[in-house]
């Protein structure tokens, strides 16, 4: 075991006294403007008394200290000093600005006059940090973390200007001294990575979503032993793939869904504990660290246009698009298992994806199984696929058929269904239109900017009693969100008809190119009976669309 040293210091003095580096495997800058504001509100409220902002864990690498925990606080304070430097130059205090830069931001080597960063960020953020913030160059922000850096800097710039206006130059410089010497941290310095990860795990009790990702990462590195370099490399490739494809916030989601697909449903709050229970040695750690292998699969689940789908029939990506359109996530453990294990069985995969869509829609309509139970069942099936106990779509159907609403249950529920969420209603109506007229180009129907969700009986009628005499207030509340009362309509047509009576709407419906809308114009009147009759007809068609 290496040495572990503890000392306390002002965070600004710590920045000015050491060369610090954020290692490649650490996540990028994650603080939103609100987090920065909260920190500086606390600083303002405690000033001029000392204020403790937590523990910094570092590994001594000889020429620098690598930050294991605490980079978010250190980067935020570094941005403060950059903003102070820029503001002092703006008001003509160039020498003071240069002094701030030399003490907290860049140290100049007296031999070759090269300036070295006091704090170097990870590879994802550092170039942007130097060019856009340290040097004030014009640079495009290509990542979410870059935008967060800029937003934090802009907040601090405004904060500093406000301080200057209210207290003058002395007030601003007093604040600099406060951050240097009285904004206190405890520095835990260790001689090797393994000790650092152990200390990090012990101290980290923040309870933030991303901190759990850090805990998992550091636990895997700790268990990596003499293969820690390999574990770091695998983790970096995995996080790079996920961040470049979507966002760093998805990392924990991916880890949880992947783990659930292998071990059964695991809730977010249980994930770290379950990983510690299962992963006990370096070989298990290295194997699990290879999350990059399936990161492409997860990105494909989130993007029906991903190149992964080029090797499958177009129906597969369309089923994925439908699940995304419905904003369903409980199925993801099962999707990960299917795409990993059955990627060489394209026909079986297509059948399984179709089954998941139909099962999901039937459950949405009937409400038979709650979302938590549904995710548990999807995870159970994923585990069975990973264990080789389910190898064909028919076997998957046999395994879940008792959980899927029957044809009668689905049709009966569809006949009386009320839809409160517009995006779900639009999906049902689009699929119904597709079933009635399969040759129609449907892409515009997906776009709410071009085609609106139309309530035949308006959501907010101009004059309910006069224009819709078959409905009182109670009947209106009962029927206006029924599927039988909903259709799709060109945006301009929709704005033309407004919330007037049915007779005026019929003339517009007749001109629609959409079959489900044109059919509404065939009704002589629009009463509860017509809505129920239309919904029964749509329910029969729904049974054909979402068949098992």
Secondary structure, DSSP 4 states (H G I P E B T S, - for coil): ---EEEEEEEHHHHHHHS-EEE-TTS------HHHHHHHHHHHHHHTTS-EEEEEEEEEE-SSSEEEEE-HHHHHHHHHHHHHHHHHHHHTT-HHHHHHHIIIIIEEE-TTT--EEESEE--TTTHHHIIIIIIS-------SHHHHHHHHHHHHHHHHHHHHHHHHHHHHHHHHHHHHHHTEEEEEEEESSHHHHHHHHHHH-----HHHHHHHHHHHHHHHHGGGHHHHHHHHHHHHHHHHHHS-TTHHHHHHHHHHHHHHS---GGGHHHHHHHH--SHHHHHHHH-THHHHHHHHHHT-TTSGGGGGS-HHHHHHHHHHHHTT--TTHHHHHHHHHHSTT-HHHHHHHHHHHHHHHHHHHHH--S-HHHHHHHHHHHHHHHHTTS--SHHHHHHHHGGGSPPHHHHHHHHHT-B---HHHHHHHHHHHHHHH-TTS--HHHH-TTTEEEEESS-TT-S-HHHH-TT--HHHHHHHTTBGGGEEEEEHHHHHHHTT--HHHHHHHHHT-S-HHHHHHTT-S--SHHHHHHHHHHHHHHHHHHT--
